[in-house]
């Protein structure tokens, strides 16, 4: 049986998570009317980006998802963005 390595391999150091920008700056408000902010967390196809991509914490990711869905319902953000070839 092979022994496990205790140290990470060379070039494979553990990466630190990005700090949540909403936790760092409490003056930033997550609001469904702030479309410029919400567009940073939506892909070019219109899908909500994952936490590991955006670096938000679980609490703020939930608030972002609710705000994006509310903005979609009100017609401020599109549900789908079609890419024509």
N, C-alpha and C positions, 0 to 999 in steps of 0.2 A: 504494500500500500504506500502511496506517495505521501510525503509530508507536505503540509500546507506552508506556504510562505507567510511570514509574519509582516514583512515589509512589502509595500507596493512595488511593483516592477518599475523599472526605470522609465520615466516619461508617463507613468500612469498614476500620478499623484491624485489624491482625492480633491475634487473641486468643491469650492464653497458655493453655497446658494447665493443668488443675488438677493440683497435685502429688499423687502417690500417697499415700494416707493410711497405707498399710502401710510405705512407705519412710520417711515422716516420723515414724511412731511404731512403732519395732521391737517394742514390748511387745505390740502387737496380734497375736494368733496366728490364722491361718486354720485352723479345725478344723471337721470335719463335725458335731461335737456342739454347736457354738455357733450355734444356729438364729437367734437375734436378729440376729447379725451377717450371716448368710447371706441373711436375708430382705431386707436393704437392697439386695442385688444381684440380686434376682429381681423381675420385674414383677408387676403384680396378676393377670396371666394365668398366671404360673408360669414365664415364659421368663427366661433369664439375660440381664441387661442388658449392653450393649456397653461396651467400654473407653472410648469417647469420651463416653459418658453418665456412667459412674461415675468416670472419672478415674484408674483404676488403671493401673499399668505392665503390660507384657506378662507378666512373670514372675508377678506376683501375680494377674493375670487367669486365667492357666493354673491356678494353685493354687486359686483360687476356683471355677473350673469343675469341677475334680476333686472338691472338697469338696461342692459342691452336688449333683453326680451321685451321690456316695457317700451323702449324706443322703437323696436321693430313693430310692435302692435300699433303704436301711434303713427307709424309711417315715417319716422325720422331716420331710421336705418333700414336698408333692404334686408329681406330674408335670404335671398340668393343673389349672387352676382354672376351672370352668365358670361363666359369667355367664349367668344365666337372665333372659329378658326378660319 
